[in-house]
Each structure stands twice: as C-alpha cells, then as structure tokens.
Amino acid sequence: MFKRFKYLILIFTTVTCVSTFAKERLEVYQDYDFGSDILSITTVKIDANMEDVYLAGLSQTWARAMQMNKEMGYIKDWKILASDLPQSGQFNMLLMVTFEKASDLEPNKERYNAFMKKWGEKNRDLAIKISAKYPEVRELTGQYLMREIKLK
C-alpha cells in the first residue's frame, strides 16, 4: 500500500511540475527577444593536414581584411574557430563576422571605396593570388546569417 502511495505521489508531482512549467510554444517578445548583432558564419571543411596551409593564407587575406574592417568601424568583430576533432563532421572551421545591425550588411559604395583605398592594389593582388589556391585545400560547406535569441 505504502509503495503504491509513493508511486502515486511521484506521478502527481511529475505531472504537476511539467504542466506548471512547460509551455508548448514560446511567444516572441513575451518569452524571448532578439539580439541586434548579426553573425555571418561560413563553415569550411579543410582537407586532412592542411589546416596550417589554409590558416597561412587566411592570415594574409581574410584575417587582415577583417581586422581592417573592424578598425574602420564596418564590423564589430571577427573570429576563426577550429574543431578539436578536425576530421569529423561536415566542417572543421568556422569563419565568423559580427555586425552590429542588419543594415551594416547592405552594400555601401562609400565604405567599399574607403576600404579599397586603404587595402591597396598590392593587398588586392596578393589576396587574389592566395585565395585562388584555397580550393586545393578546402571546401566551403555553408554560409549562415544568425541572430542571438535571448530567452526571458
């Protein structure tokens, strides 16, 4: 009898807790908000033992350009993330760029011209030469625009 009573109490408590705290659906702005930052994420699958080769190229092209964009105030931040398990999954590296707001993604002739003037033809030519070899060591597997969800 006591054993059955314990099970009934356990079932009642579980049902009460689940029905009290669980919602089938959250409501935007009531239960969560959106962050203003936009993250552009590129997923990359680098061939085995080629991570250092790809990073060497990125350090002279993409990373240098991202740092210049950050210094000019065109982006908020940038990161390169590498997998600790590089041969598992569909990608093993992420290239991330954080924009403060969605409008920062819009084409802007003045910003483009200012960047290209500062970047210079020498860097442009070097970037073209280096990035032309990227397909030999990696494959781009995805491109995503993400926004933070802030649960209340």
N, C-alpha and C positions, 0 to 999 in steps of 0.2 A: 504494500500500500504506500509506504513512505517513498519507495523507489519510483513508483508511478507519479506520485505527487511532485517529486523533484523534476521529472521529465516535463510535466505539465507547466511547472514554473519556468523552466528553461525555454520551452516553446513560446509561452506567453511573453516572456521578456524579449526574446529574439524578434517576434512579430511586432511587438510594441516599438522597439528601438528602430527597426527597419522602416516601419510605416511612419514613425515620427520624423526621422532624419532623411529618409530617401525621397528624392523628387524624381519624377520620370523625366522631366525636362527643365533645364535652366532657362531663365528669361534674360535676354541681353539687356544690359544697363541696370537691371534689377539685381541679378545674381552675379554678373560679371561685366567688366569693361574691357575696352581695347586700349593697348598702349599706342602711343603716337609713332614710335620708331618703326621703320620698315627694314627688314633684313633681306638682303639679296643673297641667296645661298646657292653656290654651284657645287654639285657633287662630282668628284673626279675619281676614276679608277686608274691608278698608276700601275704600270707593269712591275712584276717582281724585281726587286733590287734596283729600281730606277728612281726611288724617292729622292735621293740626293741629287741626281741629274735634273729632275724636274724642279726641285727647290732652288738649285743654282740658277736656272732660267728665270723662275718667278722672282728671285731676289733682284734681278737686273731689269725686270719688266713690270709685271703686275704689282709687286710689293712697292716698288719705287713709285709707280704711278698712283697707287692708293695713298701712300704717305704724302705725296704732293697734293692730292685731292683733299686730304684731311687738313694739311697746313693752309690750304686756300679756303677752307670752310665749306667745301662742297659735300663732304661726307662727315659723319660723326665718328666712325671708327671702322677698322677692318681687322680681320684675323685669318690665319691659316690654321686649321685644325687637322691633325693626322691621327689615324686609328692606331691603337696599340696592337691591333690584330690586322695587319695590312693586307693579308690575302683572303680575308673572309668578307662576305657580303658584296653588294653591288657597287660600293665605293669605299675608298680608304683615305680620302682627303676632302675637306670642305674649304671653300674659299668664301668668306663671309664679308659683306659690306653692310654697315649700318647707316641708314639715312634717318635724319631727324623727323622728316614728314614725307608723305607721299608726293607732294609737289616737287621735292628735290629730285625725283626720278624723271621729271618732264624734260624734254630737250630744251637747251638754253644756249643760243648762239654765242652770247657774250661770255658765258662761263667756258664754253668749249674753246673759243678763240684765246681767252686768257690762259687756259691750261696749256694749249698747244704752243703758245708763245713761250711760256715758261719751260715746258717739256723740251722743246727744241727739235730740230731735224736730226741731230745726232742720236738722241734717245729714241726718236720715232723709227729711224732706220735700224737701230740695234734691236728694238722690240720686234720689228717685222722679221728680222733675220732669226732671232732666237725662237720666237713663237711659231715660226714655220716648221720647226723640228719637234714641237710638242706632240703631234700625232704619232710620232715614233715611240713615245714612252707613256702616253696616257690616253684615256678616253673620257670625254665629258659625259656623265650619265644622267644629269638632271639640272634644272635651273628652277629655283623657287623664290617667291616673294612671300615672306612670312611676317606676321604681326603678333606681338605678345598678347595673350589672354590673361587678364587679371581677375581671378576669382575673388568674390567678396566673402 
